[in-house]
Amino acid sequence: MAINPDYIGKTYPPSAPYEVSRVKLAEFADAIGDRSPLYRDRAAAQAAGYLDVIAPPTFPIVISMAASAQAIVDPGLNLNYAMVVHGEQRFSYSRPLMAGDVVTAQVTISDIRTVGRNAMMTTTTEISTVDGEHVCTAFGTLVERAGAG
Amino acid sequence: MSDQVTYAGVEAGAELAPVTYQVTRLDLVKYCGASGDFNVIHWNERIAKSVGLPDVIAHGMFTMAQAGRFVTDWAGPAAQVTEFGVRFSSPVVVPDDDVGGAIEVSGQVEEKLDGNRIALALTARSAGIKVLTRARAVVRLP
């Protein structure tokens, strides 16, 4: 019933291109309660040196998580999503995501291990523009908690 | 948004004033929709309790986003986050009332790095328990 360790090192195909939109960035900023104009006002973003509105630092999770769905639903991986909590998350940025970016995300399962009664899986997701410019790498660890029974 | 922090104006060891962020069930519903993470433990008390959680819990990424706000609000609009990482050490429990949970974020300038970058060590607590550990952001300042 544990996560299948044979999947360590597996790289999934890049996700379909994702277009970062101003409306989505403003929606995400609203949902996290962040009122910064950099996320919704083009003039304010340009005054700070950007071409268009930018994304909050945690926004890339939207793209990396959607790409990770390929792994999560992979039946051979045997991950019980109802028992999953987020263990760790880290981002390394070349620059902020920006409205107008068209990016793909490529997920690699970098580690699967057992810690006590829990199983943990770490993924590394490279987010790059369709022109090949690196924007962000997301490192996420999911914990599958052991069941009560 | 705060005033702009500059590299020259920052001292290693400086404390950042703590900020408390409230989180209600409505916030989690909005975050589900905006993020696409509809895991039932973030909105369904019945299922959350059936899988051994005390109640509905906030998305870890919602909590991390509050720590992100803390950093970018402090650093100012010309700052750029280059690294940001956390470990989710305990869940933020969000009861079904009009108050919800609270996330208190604090931070300290851990060190000044090359390239006009600084490292911030962050702490987040909810109900007195650390909900983020090993939380760290690297920010490039003007």
Chai-1 contact restraints between the chains, C-beta under 6 A:
chainA,res_idxA,chainB,res_idxB,connection_type,confidence,min_distance_angstrom,max_distance_angstrom,comment,restraint_id
A,E27,B,A34,contact,1.0,0.0,6.0,A-B,restraint_1
A,F28,B,A34,contact,1.0,0.0,6.0,A-B,restraint_2
A,A31,B,K30,contact,1.0,0.0,6.0,A-B,restraint_3
A,A31,B,Y31,contact,1.0,0.0,6.0,A-B,restraint_4
A,A31,B,A34,contact,1.0,0.0,6.0,A-B,restraint_5
A,I32,B,A65,contact,1.0,0.0,6.0,A-B,restraint_6
A,D34,B,R69,contact,1.0,0.0,6.0,A-B,restraint_7
A,S36,B,M1,contact,1.0,0.0,6.0,A-B,restraint_8
A,L38,B,P77,contact,1.0,0.0,6.0,A-B,restraint_9
A,A48,B,P77,contact,1.0,0.0,6.0,A-B,restraint_10
A,A48,B,A78,contact,1.0,0.0,6.0,A-B,restraint_11
A,P56,B,G68,contact,1.0,0.0,6.0,A-B,restraint_12
A,P57,B,G68,contact,1.0,0.0,6.0,A-B,restraint_13
A,P57,B,V81,contact,1.0,0.0,6.0,A-B,restraint_14
A,P57,B,F84,contact,1.0,0.0,6.0,A-B,restraint_15
A,T58,B,M61,contact,1.0,0.0,6.0,A-B,restraint_16
A,T58,B,M64,contact,1.0,0.0,6.0,A-B,restraint_17
A,T58,B,A65,contact,1.0,0.0,6.0,A-B,restraint_18
A,T58,B,G68,contact,1.0,0.0,6.0,A-B,restraint_19
A,I61,B,M61,contact,1.0,0.0,6.0,A-B,restraint_20
A,V62,B,S35,contact,1.0,0.0,6.0,A-B,restraint_21
A,A82,B,V51,contact,1.0,0.0,6.0,A-B,restraint_22
A,H86,B,G60,contact,1.0,0.0,6.0,A-B,restraint_23
A,H86,B,F88,contact,1.0,0.0,6.0,A-B,restraint_24
A,E88,B,R87,contact,1.0,0.0,6.0,A-B,restraint_25
A,Q89,B,M64,contact,1.0,0.0,6.0,A-B,restraint_26
A,Q89,B,V86,contact,1.0,0.0,6.0,A-B,restraint_27
A,R90,B,G85,contact,1.0,0.0,6.0,A-B,restraint_28
A,F91,B,F84,contact,1.0,0.0,6.0,A-B,restraint_29
A,S92,B,E83,contact,1.0,0.0,6.0,A-B,restraint_30
A,Y93,B,T82,contact,1.0,0.0,6.0,A-B,restraint_31
A,A148,B,G52,contact,1.0,0.0,6.0,A-B,restraint_32
